[in-house]
Amino acid sequence: MPTATITSRGRITIPVNVRQALAVGAGDRIEFVQIETGQFLLIAANHSVTELKGMFGKPTKVMSVQEMNQAVAARGMEER
């Protein structure tokens, strides 16, 4: 299992095999997501949001912002 040591300034060097697996390099961002107390998940945040375009296909129904707000409010009321 790859390991890293934290410096006195709170910095670490991510092992090369981990960087390769995450496809990250200098200047890329890493997100730390807490999955439970004392455990975090590392996520490479090196992709642009524009890469998501077309991921879900075209909508089957076009809704106005007002209709979306009403749907969200209705769903929220169901949870109570």
Secondary structure, 3 states (H helix, E strand, C coil): CCCCCCCCCCCCCCCHHHHHHHCCCCCCCEEEEEEECCEEEEEECCCCHHHHCCCCCCCCCCCCHHHHHHHHHHHHHHHC
